[in-house]
Amino acid sequence: MPTTEELKLTLDSLRTELASYNNKPYECLFEYIWNAFDAKATEVRLSFKVPKSGIGDVKNICIQDNGNGWDFKNQMNTNTFLSSSKQKEKTNNKTLPRGKYGRGRYVYIWIADYIEVFSVGQKLLLEQDTKVQKMNSIDAPSKGTKVCIHGPKEAFNNIFFNNELLVNMLIREYCWFLKENPSFSVIVNNVPLNYQANIKNELKMKKSDFELNIQRHLNDNFRLNAVIWNDQPSEWSSFFFVDEKGEEIFKKTTGMNKKRDSFWHTVYIKSDLFADARLDDDNVLLEELDFGEKERQSVKHEIVVIAKQKLVELRKPFLINQSSNRIMELKREKLLPNLHEYGIYDEGSYDDLLKTIYTIQPSLFVGRDQKEIKFICATFAGLLSTQDNNLVKIVLEQLSDLTESEKKDLLSILQRTSLANVVKTIKEIDNRLFVIESLQELLFTQEKKTLEVVHLQKALNENFWVFGEQFRLFSNTEGALKTTLYKYAKEILKHDDVEIITQSKKEVDFLLTKTLPDDNSTVRNVIVEIKRPSIELGKKQFDQIEEYADIITKESICNADNIYWEFYLIGNKYDDYIKTNKIDNAKNHGEKHRGLALNALDGRKKIYVRKWSDILQVEWGNKIKYLKNHLKITAQNIDNSNPDTIVNGLKP
């Protein structure tokens, strides 16, 4: 018959599983303190007695807490390895419970002969032979747990002889946690741990420090604290979101942990606003599914963005100060190049460049071997000699501000196009924003001084895209209408021998045209007639554009079924004649919002009367707002002293 045997836990198997704690006496001590906080303790006392001679074993090493106690009756907490009742409590993105696998209680194997655990009237004895003994004990506290460590091994024994180092190590381990939970304490031989000694700087914000659109979602108890630490804490630099009772809701990293700049920080945000927040597997705030919560979600996001902006503001002076020290270290280590070999005789300029680069991207100078650092420093010397240092500073600063996701997006874009093409696109967008704002200055601010030909036509000659992205400029006041139509027939319609009957010497301001891509036969044309902004459009101006329309569409070469003409009369304002007699009368054809005033020849001849405000502020206004919000381009300065300077400032 088959036999059944129980799987045995040996000391060797324990050591294999807990190998990461070997030769790490402080981490072993921390495990027992974290176990106390996992058990809902608010106070943890570490006590020990060092021999007066300074030689020999430290006695009475105990960790005692006021938590819920250790349930010895539950074998998951005592006899079973890699098992713990905390498994059910463990959730992602929260500090506590810190452990869940039941390993921490066994780390004594590296630091002591055995431990005694007292809790709720019982004692648990754990020895090196992996045996577990449970018994009643009158010495057990009525509340909480007391762990006593006996027969300390040499490495563990020694940490108690240097009390200052021990306290500093405890502060680094627990400072961020005690700051989050001000009612909690770690007490070492009756002296509370002064975690505030590790605080280098602290920024505090309350409700009134935010814009009104955010304030109305916050109550008066809202607090945001950004803490900068002197020494590196045990926890990643993170946001900790707590409710108004002080209980942690969740935590997420700040995204500034891999800068290699010693800018250790923690941000605490106290508000019930985040009580219903959820995180995905990548530690990112999930959007609310309820459309009624979209505004709250936006406010949450904005608060986090503001907190990150404050961190960036705190980080820069920190790095500036640190950069001077780093340059001095590079000089002592003789890692800087011979500047004279690069034609550089101003050592101060080179030092300033390195300090600036360090402030932007400290990882270039930290965590690398000496050969790498020498090469980097020599490269910047070469750039300084070619006067490219300003470009390097700006590009590195922008790259360092990108998130990991944005860097991946940029890499993907550059793998499919060139950086030059990206620059050209951004330059074109920047120029268009400048043109729209310049036109608004001409038409609305300088309305009485702006003239039609010398100002408006000149400004629009290179910027006819204002009237439609799809059109190309064919003619702009180059000659009489008859001459323009001859040229149009030859170049657009491909007819060399045509007869133009009109003798009109009138000139149109702009003739735009396009051929539809579907069949290469349909031709759409736009005639634009602009008036100086101080003129109110009325019957006289409408009769003029209507005359152009009649002249052109009466030409046999221009009135084929595949040729469409749109005529635009544009000014700052129009009178009641235009509104009532023309636009209102044509409303049955639709497009009243675009100022349609005449629709003839089955839609092949249309006249529109438009206001500049509709084109620039309504149609282009939404596009500009979108581009500005997403690209965050700072507007170019416009010399608006007079219309001439505005027009001259437009780039051809």
C-alpha positions in Angstrom: 0.0 0.0 0.0 1.2 3.6 -0.7 2.5 5.4 2.3 1.8 9.1 3.2 4.4 11.3 4.7 4.3 14.9 5.8 6.4 17.5 4.1 9.1 18.6 6.6 10.4 22.1 7.0 14.1 22.2 7.7 16.5 25.0 8.7 18.2 24.7 5.3 14.9 25.2 3.5 14.1 28.2 5.7 17.6 29.7 4.9 17.0 29.1 1.2 13.7 30.9 1.3 15.0 33.8 3.5 18.4 34.2 1.8 17.6 37.8 1.0 17.8 38.6 4.7 21.3 37.0 5.3 23.9 39.5 6.5 21.2 42.2 6.8 20.6 42.6 10.5 18.7 45.9 10.2 16.2 44.4 7.7 15.5 41.5 10.1 14.8 44.0 12.9 12.5 46.0 10.6 10.5 42.9 9.8 9.3 42.6 13.4 8.4 46.3 13.7 6.5 46.1 10.4 4.7 43.1 11.7 3.5 45.2 14.6 2.1 47.9 12.4 0.4 45.2 10.2 -1.3 44.1 13.4 -2.9 47.6 13.7 -0.4 48.8 16.3 0.0 52.6 16.7 3.0 52.4 19.1 6.0 50.1 18.8 8.7 50.0 21.5 12.2 48.7 20.9 14.1 48.1 24.1 17.5 46.6 24.7 20.4 46.7 27.3 23.9 47.3 26.1 26.7 46.0 28.5 28.4 48.9 30.3 31.8 47.6 29.3 30.8 47.8 25.6 31.7 44.2 25.2 29.6 41.1 25.1 26.0 40.3 24.2 23.2 42.8 24.2 20.5 41.7 26.6 16.7 42.0 26.7 16.2 42.8 23.0 12.4 43.2 22.7 9.9 44.7 20.3 6.5 45.4 22.0 3.4 46.9 20.4 -0.2 47.8 21.2 -1.7 46.1 18.2 -4.3 43.3 17.9 -1.9 40.6 19.1 -0.7 37.3 17.5 -3.3 34.6 17.2 -1.4 31.5 18.1 -4.5 29.3 17.7 -4.5 30.0 13.9 -1.9 27.6 12.5 -1.5 29.9 9.5 0.3 32.3 11.9 2.4 29.7 13.7 3.0 26.2 12.3 2.6 26.9 8.6 5.4 28.4 6.6 4.7 30.8 3.7 1.2 31.3 5.1 -0.4 34.1 7.0 -3.9 35.4 7.9 -2.8 38.7 6.4 -3.1 37.3 2.9 -6.8 38.1 2.9 -6.1 41.7 4.0 -3.3 42.5 1.5 -4.3 44.9 -1.3 -2.2 46.5 -4.0 -1.2 50.1 -3.8 -1.5 50.3 0.0 1.2 50.4 2.6 -0.3 48.0 5.1 -0.3 45.1 5.6 3.3 45.1 4.7 3.7 41.4 4.6 1.4 38.6 3.5 3.5 35.4 3.0 4.3 34.7 6.7 8.0 34.8 6.1 9.0 37.7 8.3 8.5 36.0 11.6 11.2 33.5 10.7 14.0 35.9 9.9 15.3 35.3 13.5 17.3 32.4 12.0 19.9 34.9 10.7 20.1 37.0 13.9 19.5 34.9 17.0 19.4 31.5 18.6 15.7 31.7 19.2 12.8 34.1 19.8 9.9 34.2 22.3 6.7 35.8 21.3 4.2 36.8 24.0 0.6 37.7 23.2 -2.9 37.3 24.7 -1.9 35.1 27.7 0.3 32.8 25.6 3.9 32.3 24.6 5.3 31.0 21.4 8.9 29.7 21.2 10.6 29.5 17.8 14.1 27.9 17.7 16.7 27.1 15.1 15.6 23.5 14.8 12.3 24.8 13.4 10.3 23.4 16.2 7.3 25.5 17.4 6.3 25.4 21.1 3.2 27.0 22.4 2.3 27.5 26.1 0.4 29.7 28.5 2.3 32.6 30.0 1.5 35.0 32.7 4.1 37.3 31.3 2.2 37.8 28.0 0.6 41.3 27.6 -3.2 41.6 27.6 -3.0 43.7 24.5 -0.6 43.6 21.6 2.5 41.4 21.1 6.0 41.3 22.6 8.8 39.6 20.7 12.0 38.9 22.6 15.2 38.0 20.8 17.7 35.8 22.5 21.3 34.8 21.7 21.9 37.6 19.2 24.4 36.7 16.5 27.5 39.0 16.1 26.3 41.2 13.2 22.9 41.7 14.8 24.4 42.3 18.3 26.7 45.0 16.9 23.9 47.3 15.6 22.9 48.1 19.2 26.3 49.4 20.2 26.0 52.4 17.8 22.8 54.0 19.0 23.1 57.0 16.6 23.4 54.8 13.5 20.6 52.5 14.7 18.3 55.5 15.2 19.2 56.9 11.8 18.5 53.6 10.1 15.1 53.4 11.9 14.3 57.0 10.8 15.1 56.1 7.1 12.9 53.0 7.3 9.9 54.7 9.0 10.0 58.5 8.5 7.6 58.5 5.5 5.2 56.2 7.3 5.2 58.1 10.6 4.8 61.4 8.7 1.7 59.9 7.0 0.4 58.6 10.4 1.3 61.3 13.0 -0.5 59.4 15.8 1.9 56.5 15.3 5.3 56.2 17.0 8.4 54.1 17.2 10.1 54.4 20.6 13.7 53.3 21.2 14.6 52.8 24.9 11.8 55.2 25.9 12.9 57.9 23.4 10.4 58.5 20.5 11.9 58.3 17.0 12.4 61.9 15.8 11.6 61.2 12.1 11.3 65.0 11.5 15.1 65.2 11.7 15.2 63.7 8.2 13.0 66.5 6.7 15.1 68.9 4.5 12.1 70.9 3.2 8.4 70.9 3.3 5.7 72.6 1.2 2.2 72.9 2.6 -0.9 73.7 0.6 -4.5 74.1 1.7 -7.8 74.7 -0.1 -7.3 78.5 -0.5 -4.0 77.9 -2.4 -5.9 76.5 -5.4 -8.0 78.1 -8.2 -11.7 78.5 -7.6 -12.7 75.8 -10.0 -10.8 73.3 -7.7 -11.7 74.9 -4.4 -15.4 74.2 -4.9 -14.7 70.4 -4.9 -12.6 70.6 -1.7 -13.6 71.2 2.0 -11.6 73.2 4.5 -9.8 70.1 5.8 -8.0 69.5 2.5 -4.2 69.4 2.9 -1.3 68.8 0.5 2.2 68.3 2.0 5.3 67.8 -0.1 8.2 66.6 2.0 11.9 66.6 0.8 14.1 64.2 2.8 17.7 64.5 3.8 18.5 60.8 3.6 16.8 58.3 1.3 13.7 56.7 2.9 13.0 53.0 2.4 9.9 53.8 0.3 9.8 55.0 -3.3 9.0 58.7 -3.8 5.3 58.5 -3.8 1.9 60.2 -3.5 0.0 59.0 -0.4 -3.7 59.8 -0.6 -5.5 59.7 2.8 -9.0 60.4 3.8 -10.1 63.0 6.4 -9.8 60.4 9.2 -6.2 59.9 8.3 -6.6 56.4 6.8 -4.7 55.6 3.7 -6.8 55.3 0.5 -4.0 54.4 -1.9 -0.5 55.3 -2.9 1.2 55.7 -6.3 4.7 56.7 -7.3 5.4 60.3 -8.4 7.2 59.3 -11.6 10.5 60.9 -10.3 12.2 57.9 -8.9 14.7 57.2 -11.6 16.4 60.6 -11.9 19.5 59.6 -9.9 19.5 63.0 -8.3 19.0 62.2 -4.6 15.8 64.2 -4.7 14.0 62.0 -2.2 10.4 63.2 -1.6 6.9 62.1 -0.5 3.6 63.9 -1.2 0.7 63.5 1.2 -2.8 64.5 -0.1 -5.5 64.5 2.6 -9.0 64.6 1.0 -12.1 62.5 0.7 -12.2 63.5 -2.9 -10.0 60.5 -3.7 -12.0 58.0 -1.6 -13.5 56.3 -4.6 -10.4 56.4 -6.8 -9.2 53.2 -8.4 -5.8 52.3 -10.0 -5.0 50.1 -12.9 -2.2 47.6 -13.1 0.2 50.3 -14.1 -0.5 52.4 -11.1 -2.5 55.0 -13.1 -5.7 56.6 -11.9 -8.7 55.1 -13.8 -11.3 57.3 -15.3 -14.7 57.3 -13.6 -17.4 55.4 -15.6 -20.2 57.7 -14.4 -20.3 60.8 -16.7 -21.5 62.8 -13.8 -18.1 62.3 -12.1 -16.1 63.6 -15.1 -15.6 67.0 -13.5 -14.4 65.4 -10.2 -12.1 63.2 -12.1 -10.6 66.2 -13.9 -10.1 68.0 -10.5 -8.3 64.9 -9.1 -6.0 64.9 -12.1 -5.4 68.6 -11.9 -4.4 68.4 -8.2 -1.9 65.6 -9.0 -0.5 67.7 -11.9 -0.2 70.8 -9.6 1.6 68.6 -7.0 4.1 67.5 -9.6 4.7 71.0 -10.7 5.5 72.0 -7.1 7.9 69.1 -6.9 9.7 70.3 -10.1 9.9 73.8 -8.5 11.4 72.3 -5.3 13.8 70.1 -7.3 15.5 72.8 -9.3 17.2 74.8 -6.5 18.1 71.5 -4.9 19.9 70.4 -8.0 21.5 73.8 -8.5 23.1 73.5 -5.1 24.0 69.9 -5.6 25.6 70.6 -9.0 28.4 72.8 -7.5 29.4 69.9 -5.2 29.3 67.4 -8.1 31.6 69.6 -10.3 34.1 69.9 -7.4 34.1 66.1 -7.1 34.7 65.7 -10.8 37.7 68.1 -10.5 39.1 66.3 -7.5 38.8 63.0 -9.4 40.5 64.6 -12.5 37.6 63.6 -14.8 37.3 66.9 -16.6 39.1 67.4 -19.9 42.0 69.8 -20.7 39.9 72.8 -21.9 42.7 74.4 -23.8 42.7 71.4 -26.2 39.2 72.4 -27.2 40.0 76.1 -27.5 38.2 77.0 -24.3 40.0 79.5 -22.0 37.0 80.5 -19.9 36.7 77.7 -17.3 33.8 79.4 -15.6 31.6 79.1 -18.8 32.4 75.4 -19.0 31.6 74.9 -15.3 28.3 76.7 -15.8 27.4 74.5 -18.7 28.1 71.3 -16.7 26.1 72.7 -13.7 23.2 73.4 -16.0 23.3 70.0 -17.6 23.5 68.4 -14.2 20.4 70.4 -13.1 18.6 69.1 -16.2 19.8 65.5 -16.4 21.8 64.5 -13.3 21.8 60.8 -14.4 24.5 61.8 -16.9 26.9 62.3 -14.0 25.7 59.7 -11.4 25.9 55.9 -11.3 28.4 55.7 -14.2 32.0 54.5 -14.3 34.8 57.1 -14.7 35.4 56.4 -18.4 31.8 57.2 -19.2 31.9 60.4 -17.2 35.1 61.5 -18.8 33.6 61.0 -22.3 30.5 62.9 -21.3 32.5 65.8 -19.9 34.7 65.9 -23.1 31.6 65.9 -25.3 30.2 68.9 -23.6 33.6 70.7 -24.0 33.3 70.0 -27.7 29.8 71.4 -27.9 30.9 74.5 -26.0 33.6 75.1 -28.5 31.1 75.0 -31.3 28.6 77.3 -29.5 25.9 74.6 -29.4 25.6 74.6 -25.7 22.2 76.6 -25.5 20.6 74.1 -27.9 21.9 71.2 -25.8 20.5 72.7 -22.6 17.1 73.2 -24.0 16.8 69.8 -25.7 18.0 67.9 -22.6 15.7 69.9 -20.4 12.7 69.1 -22.6 13.6 65.4 -22.8 14.0 65.1 -19.1 10.5 66.4 -18.6 9.0 63.7 -20.7 7.3 60.8 -19.0 8.3 57.2 -19.9 5.2 56.9 -22.1 5.9 60.2 -23.8 9.5 59.1 -24.5 8.2 55.9 -26.1 5.7 58.0 -28.3 8.6 60.3 -29.4 10.8 57.3 -30.3 7.9 55.8 -32.3 7.4 59.1 -34.2 11.1 59.5 -34.9 11.3 56.0 -36.2 8.7 56.9 -38.9 9.7 60.4 -39.7 12.6 62.8 -39.1 13.1 65.3 -36.3 13.4 68.0 -39.0 9.8 67.1 -40.2 8.5 67.3 -36.6 10.2 70.8 -36.3 8.7 72.0 -39.6 5.2 70.9 -38.4 5.5 72.6 -35.1 7.0 75.7 -36.8 4.0 75.9 -39.2 1.5 75.5 -36.3 3.4 78.2 -34.3 3.3 80.5 -37.3 -0.4 80.0 -37.9 -1.2 80.8 -34.3 0.9 84.0 -34.7 -0.9 84.9 -38.0 -4.4 84.5 -36.4 -3.5 86.7 -33.4 -1.9 89.3 -35.7 -5.0 89.5 -37.9 -7.1 89.9 -34.8 -4.8 92.8 -33.7 -5.2 94.4 -37.2 -9.0 93.9 -37.4 -10.2 94.6 -33.9 -7.5 96.5 -32.0 -6.2 98.7 -34.8 -9.6 98.7 -36.7 -9.6 102.4 -37.6 -6.0 102.5 -38.8 -5.9 99.3 -40.8 -6.2 99.7 -44.6 -7.4 97.1 -47.2 -4.5 96.9 -49.6 -1.4 97.8 -47.7 -2.3 95.9 -44.6 -5.0 93.2 -45.0 -4.1 92.1 -48.5 -0.4 92.0 -47.7 -1.1 90.0 -44.5 -3.3 87.5 -46.3 -1.1 87.0 -49.4 0.9 84.3 -47.8 -1.8 83.1 -45.4 -4.8 82.3 -47.6 -5.2 79.1 -45.7 -7.4 81.2 -43.4 -10.2 80.8 -46.1 -9.7 77.0 -46.5 -6.9 74.5 -46.0 -7.8 72.7 -49.3 -7.5 75.7 -51.6 -4.4 77.1 -53.3 -4.0 80.7 -54.2 -4.4 81.3 -57.9 -4.6 85.1 -58.2 -4.3 88.2 -55.9 -5.0 91.5 -57.5 -2.5 90.8 -60.3 -4.6 92.5 -63.1 -7.9 93.1 -64.6 -10.6 90.4 -64.3 -10.4 89.6 -68.0 -6.7 88.9 -67.7 -7.3 86.7 -64.6 -9.9 84.6 -66.4 -7.6 84.0 -69.4 -5.0 82.8 -67.1 -7.5 80.7 -65.1 -8.8 79.0 -68.3 -5.3 78.1 -69.4 -3.7 77.0 -66.2 -6.6 75.4 -64.3 -9.0 74.3 -67.0 -6.2 73.5 -69.5 -7.8 75.5 -72.4 -5.4 77.5 -74.5 -7.8 78.9 -77.1 -10.8 80.6 -75.2 -12.9 83.6 -75.7 -13.5 85.9 -72.7 -16.4 88.4 -73.4 -16.1 90.6 -70.4 -14.1 93.8 -70.8 -14.1 94.6 -67.1 -11.0 96.0 -65.7 -12.0 95.3 -62.1 -9.7 93.3 -59.9 -10.6 90.6 -57.4 -8.7 90.5 -54.1 -8.1 86.8 -54.0 -9.0 83.9 -56.3 -8.5 80.5 -54.7 -9.1 77.2 -56.5 -9.0 73.4 -56.1 -9.7 70.3 -58.1 -11.5 67.6 -56.3 -9.4 64.4 -56.0 -12.3 62.0 -56.6 -12.5 62.3 -60.4 -10.1 65.2 -61.2 -12.9 67.0 -63.0 -14.9 68.9 -60.4 -13.4 72.4 -59.9 -14.2 74.5 -56.9 -13.2 78.2 -56.8 -13.4 80.9 -54.2 -13.4 84.6 -54.9 -12.6 86.7 -51.8 -13.4 90.4 -51.5 -12.2 92.1 -48.3 -12.9 95.5 -47.0 -11.1 97.6 -44.5 -12.4 96.9 -41.0 -13.8 100.4 -40.4 -16.3 100.0 -43.4 -19.8 98.6 -42.6 -20.8 96.2 -45.4 -24.0 97.2 -47.1 -25.8 97.3 -50.5 -22.9 99.0 -52.3 -20.4 96.3 -51.3 -22.8 93.5 -52.0 -23.6 94.8 -55.5 -19.9 94.8 -56.2 -19.4 91.1 -55.2 -22.6 90.2 -57.0 -21.3 92.0 -60.2 -18.2 89.9 -60.0 -20.3 86.7 -59.7 -22.4 87.6 -62.7 -19.5 88.5 -64.9 -17.6 85.3 -64.1 -20.5 82.9 -64.4 -21.7 84.4 -67.7 -18.4 83.3 -69.3 -19.0 80.0 -71.1 -15.7 78.7 -70.0 -16.6 79.3 -66.3 -20.2 78.0 -66.1 -19.8 74.3 -66.9 -21.7 71.9 -64.8 -18.5 70.7 -63.0 -17.4 74.2 -62.0 -18.5 75.7 -58.7 -18.0 79.3 -57.6 -18.2 80.8 -54.1 -17.9 84.5 -53.6 -17.0 85.9 -50.1 -17.6 89.5 -49.0 -15.8 89.9 -45.7 -15.7 92.8 -43.2 -16.0 93.5 -39.5 -19.7 94.3 -39.6 -22.7 94.5 -42.0 -26.0 96.5 -41.9 -29.6 95.5 -41.9 -29.8 95.3 -45.7 -27.3 92.5 -45.7 -28.9 90.7 -42.8 -32.6 91.1 -43.7 -32.6 91.4 -47.5 -29.9 88.9 -48.2 -29.0 86.4 -45.5 -32.4 86.0 -44.0 -34.0 85.7 -47.4 -31.6 82.9 -48.3 -32.1 80.9 -45.1 -34.1 78.3 -46.9 -30.9 77.2 -48.6 -29.3 76.5 -45.3 -25.8 77.8 -44.3 -27.2 80.9 -42.6 -24.5 80.5 -39.9 -21.9 80.9 -42.7 -23.6 84.0 -44.1 -25.1 82.5 -47.3 -26.8 85.4 -49.1 -27.4 84.0 -52.6 -27.6 80.5 -54.1 -28.0 80.1 -57.8 -27.3 77.8 -60.7 -28.2 74.7 -58.7 -25.6 75.6 -56.1 -22.8 76.3 -58.5 -22.9 80.0 -57.7 -23.0 81.1 -54.1 -22.4 84.5 -52.4 -21.5 84.7 -48.7 -21.3 87.8 -46.5 -19.1 87.1 -43.5 -17.7 88.8 -40.4 -14.1 88.5 -39.6 -15.1 87.6 -36.0 -16.9 84.5 -37.3 -13.9 83.3 -39.2 -11.1 84.2 -36.8 -12.8 83.8 -33.4 -15.4 81.2 -34.0 -14.1 78.9 -36.7 -10.4 79.3 -36.0 -10.9 80.2 -32.3 -11.8 76.6 -31.4 -8.8 75.3 -33.3 -6.5 77.8 -31.7 -7.7 76.9 -28.2 -7.2 73.2 -28.9 -3.7 73.7 -30.2 -2.7 76.0 -27.4 -4.1 73.7 -24.7 -2.4 70.6 -26.2 0.8 72.0 -27.5 1.2 74.6 -24.7 2.9 77.0 -27.2 3.7 80.3 -25.7 2.4 83.0 -28.0 5.0 85.0 -29.9 5.2 88.7 -29.0 3.4 91.0 -31.5 4.7 94.5 -32.1 1.2 96.1 -32.2 2.3 99.7 -32.1 0.6 100.2 -35.5 -0.7 98.2 -38.5 2.6 98.5 -40.4 4.6 96.9 -37.7 2.1 94.1 -37.3 2.1 93.3 -41.0 5.9 93.5 -41.2 6.2 91.1 -38.3 4.3 88.4 -40.3 6.8 85.8 -41.7 6.5 85.1 -45.5 
